[in-house]
Amino acid sequence: MRYLFICRLCLVLVFGAITGMAAAGMKSGDVSAARALFANNGCAGCHDISERSSGPAMRDIASRYQGKKVNADMARRIREGSIGRWGDAEAHPPIGVLEPREARLLADWILSGAP
């Protein structure tokens, strides 16, 4: 039992360090702006930061794409919508009210672990 606790603790610390390093690349103003975009554009209706709801958790998305250069593609999918990335039944509706730079900021934030 103690071994499992230590393993889980190590995983949490490693993931926290990774997301912390990724977040270090974002300015605090950008993080605040991305959080506001997330809150004000309906994202939180389907996504949570750390728990899966009707859509994948932001941290699960960051984990899946860690180390991959998908920021521009993700920003496009945020604006235009997509289907099948997290299962055939799940579709991400288009959020065309976002400017391309806002979608890119949101994608950067998500991929940094949504700090």
Buried (B, 14 or more C-beta within 10 A) or exposed (E): EEEEEEEEEEEEEEBEEBBEEBBEEBEEEBBEBBBEBBEEBEBBEEBBBEEEEEBBBBBBBBBEBEEEEBBEEBBBBBBEEBEEBBEEEBBBEEBEEBEEEBBBBBBBBBBBBBB
